[in-house]
Amino acid sequence: MKKLFYIFFICVFYLTAQDEEGRQPLTLRQSVESALMRGSQAYRIEAERVQNRTPLFNTVGQVLPFVNLSADLTRNSSQVQPIIDIPDDLAGEPTGDFPLIDKNVSTGNFQTAVTIVQPLVNIPSFIQLGTFSETKRIAQSQYDRDMADLVFNVKQHYYTLVVMYKNASVAASAVEQMDEQVRIARESFRLGVIPKPELLRIEVGAIQQRVEMINAQENLENGRNILASMIGIQPPIFIDTVLDFPDLIDELPSYDSLLQKALDANPSYLLAQTSQRVGRNNYKAAKYSVLPVLSGTFSYGYSSPDVFGNSPAFRGQDHGFWIVGAQLSWNIFDRLNWYSQKRETAAFIRITEANTRSARSALVQEVEAAYSALRASREALVWVPELLTLAEEELRLTQEQFRLGAAASLDLLQSQVTYNQSQLQAVSALVDYYIAKAALERIMGQWLE
């Protein structure tokens, strides 16, 4: 029963942390959800996702029709000499000089039209259209990678904060124990059981332990504030420090299976592969950009020459019109732009290939490190119950011997340090297991519970 008690102690330890307002401590799931909903980093990741998806519109827009609405209003004014009719009875008679009077004539025209231009043959644009799905994958891979990193950082700090809580708790308990040992030592010194140096050594150890408690409490407060900033909640916050002991009966999956799963799901590696495919499509588009482009055009409009109402000669000539045509454009020489784009995209392919190899190598190292950490933490957890049992029993015996004068103060202090370290090692082993597990989830791109 006693051994089962200690197993339960390390499996589930709970610090009833509530603030003055009575708020319940945050669980890990609540912390992650708060970071995704309220955290500034999640907001930035979402904005970057929208930004990374904007090239989709440019890709599709290159093959969609172009629609233009135009309106043109003009007015012209000119001076003309009118034709003068001479009566028949004056014909042949000297008429002298008749003044010629110029007349201002204004003409106007209004025209509006809708023009549609549809690319019919544009090979580079059609090739770029093939990258539509790849561009979506790039945006999604970047989003999954950043969100997985965010969730892992929250989990890692949450588990680290659990260790800080335990450290502060152990330090506070150690202070109480040392105060009791100081009381016993002073009584023993008064009775002449121990000399003065032994008493001073115990008192110095009590002061040192109190300083460690103050530092542990300060580290805990700073850790809580950091977590509050990460999850977008105003401090002070408190967390639920319940950690279940993992089931160590089931064997770990093989390293090869985890590596293959990571190669199929890791966002960074998928991003590198997709970027390589996009680079190849861009090279093809640049290669064929030298070919001519054929577009079809259609215009429908309305024209009215008598818009100003003072041109009687053009009245009644309002009409609608339509125009159908084809346009062929071919850049025979574009100042070496084609050659430059071709060389640039070819170099980009080599860069993406190198990035893919680097991403694979980095992924293999990450899987190895996470798998090794998970395996080591599982092996350490097997010895945790026995470690706690032996450390507590050794401290109890040393305290009894010191009370009877059979143990020196150095033995008592060393026993106290060993007991505190065993508690922290037990908690650290449990936390290391959960951090290694979270690291594998990050590698797999998992960020949703």
Buried (B, 14 or more C-beta within 10 A) or exposed (E): EEEEEBBEBBBEBEBEBEEEEEEEBBEBEBBBBBBBEEBEBBEEBBEBBEEBBEBBEEBEEBEEEEEEEEEEEEEEEEEEEEEEEEEEEEEEEEEEEEEEEEEEBEBBBBBBBBBEBEBEEBBBBBBBBBBEEBBBBBBBBBBBBBBBBBBBBBBBBBBBBBBBBBBBBBBBBBBEBBEEBBEBBBEBBEEEBBEEEBBEBBBEBBEEBBEBBEEBBEBBBEBBEBBBBBBBBEEBBBBBBBBEBBEEEEEEEEEEEBBEBBBEBBBBBBBBBBBBBBBBBBBBBBBBBBEEBBBBBBBBBBBBBBBBEEBEEBEEEEEEEEEEEEEEEEEEEEEEEBEEBBEEBBEBBEEBBEBBEEBBEBBBEBBEEBBEBBBBBBEBBEEBBEBBBBBBEBBEEBBEBBBEEEBBBEBBBBBBBBBBBBBBBBBBBBBBBBBBBBBBBBBBBBBEE
